[in-house]
Amino acid sequence: MLQTAGRKGTSTPGKAAPHKRYLEAFRWMLQTRIFEEKLTSLYRGGLITGGVYVGRGQEAVSAACGMFLKKGDVFAPLIRDQAGRAAFGEPLLDVARTYLGSRQGPMRGRDGNIHRGRPRAGQLAMISHLGAMIPVVVGTLLAKRMKGEKDFVGLTTIGEGGMQTGATHEGMNIAAVEGVPFVLVATNNHYAYSTPNDREFVCADLVDRAPAYGYEGRSLDGTDLSECLDVIGGAVERARAGGPPQLVVASTLRLAGHGEHDDASYVAAEIKGEDFARDSLQRAEEFIKEEGLADADTLAQWRADATAQVNEAVSTAQEEAAPDGNEEDWSAISTRTLTDRIS
């Protein structure tokens, strides 16, 4: 767990105090930005096979998604959720090993770098098909309830483009019908790859759909870390307490292409000046300075610590061997018994 410094100042009179976990969240965001900048560099240097998809601009939403979950909960992150994955407990070394194809990684070098998971720890491996993780999480919650488990929540994320798919509709619907403790955080980053909002949906705000599904819905500014923590944390708390499923819609702009192969030239210039286009990490750091939550030396030390952690994880993974297809035993767990019987 990242450690945070004590508060060094007081908030401006009349303003709400920042969330008590603000500095912890900021450090997950900072580590993620530094790590993903490293991954981008490695990708451009030809050292990563496959794609690199970063969450630049969405770190505040992602961190809040992982921070309020606990042991026994279910988390199904997507491609821009490195901050949430880290906050939920995914080791940085596991991530570096997966991107660099180490045979010692959780996927043992055999799958795409974004499909990693830790199912025994409650983090499900991502399915690329948009919306697919919603029914998977809902089914997992139903199974936990059937086994008599208590005090658990399931949370997954989706982009606004994925909100338009059939799997999303089916999963959201059955979650409400069965009354499972489910939280769906939809990040409207204003482009489904290169498709703008006005070619995706017509409603004024995707949160308007919540009542029709039987959900409680809230929208938020995804560049405002305090708001992300308050709203997403509150949604998790309400779902855990027996409330209806929760839909949170966060407004941001993806501050990079869909992946590092994409230059995002389709993003309209005027959009980049909108409030939702602000950099959530930069905004959080400015807030910390303005409110006196940490001084310049502390911020510099946090950056140095995160950089050292990233460099250590990447260096370790780079020194490890890649898998040998002639030697690896890659049969799936589901076919292990069958394989053993045949042999």
LINRAUR-V55086 format. One line per field, one symbol per residue. ss: DSSP state (H for helix, E for strand, L for the rest). phi: phi as a letter, one per 40 degrees, with the letter a starting at -180 (. if undefined). A space follows every 10 residues. Layout:
ss=???
phi=???
This chain:
ss=LLLLLLLLLL LLLLLLLLLL LHHHHHHHHH HHHHHHHHHH HHHHLLLLLL LLLLLLLLHH HHHHHHHLLL LLLEEELLLL LHHHHHHHLL LHHHHHHHHL LELLLLLLLL LLLLLLLEHH HLELLLLLLL LHHHHHHHHH HHHHHHLLLL LLLEEEEEEL LHHHLHHHHH HHHHHHHHLL LEEEEEEELL EELLEEHHHL LLLLLHHHHH HHHLLEEEEE ELLLHHHHHH HHHHHHHHHH LLLLLEEEEE ELLLLLLLLL LLLLLLLLHH HHHLHHHLLH HHHHHHHHHH HLLLLHHHHH HHHHHHHHHH HHHHHHHHHL LELLLLLLLL LLHHHHHHHH HHL
phi=.ccbcccbab ccdgccccdc bdcccdcccc dccccccccc cccccgcbcg cbbbbdgbcc ccdccccccb dgcbbbcbcb bcccdccchc cccdcccccc gccccccfgb adccccabdc cgbcccbcdc gccccccccc cccccccgcb fbbbbbbacc ccccccccdc ccccccccgc cbbbbbbccg acfbccdcbb abccaccccd cccgbcbaba cccbcdcccc ccdccccccc chccdbbbbb babccacdac cbcfccccdc ccccdccccc cccccccccc cgcacccccc cccccccccc cccccccccc cccbdcbcbb ccdcbdcccc ccc
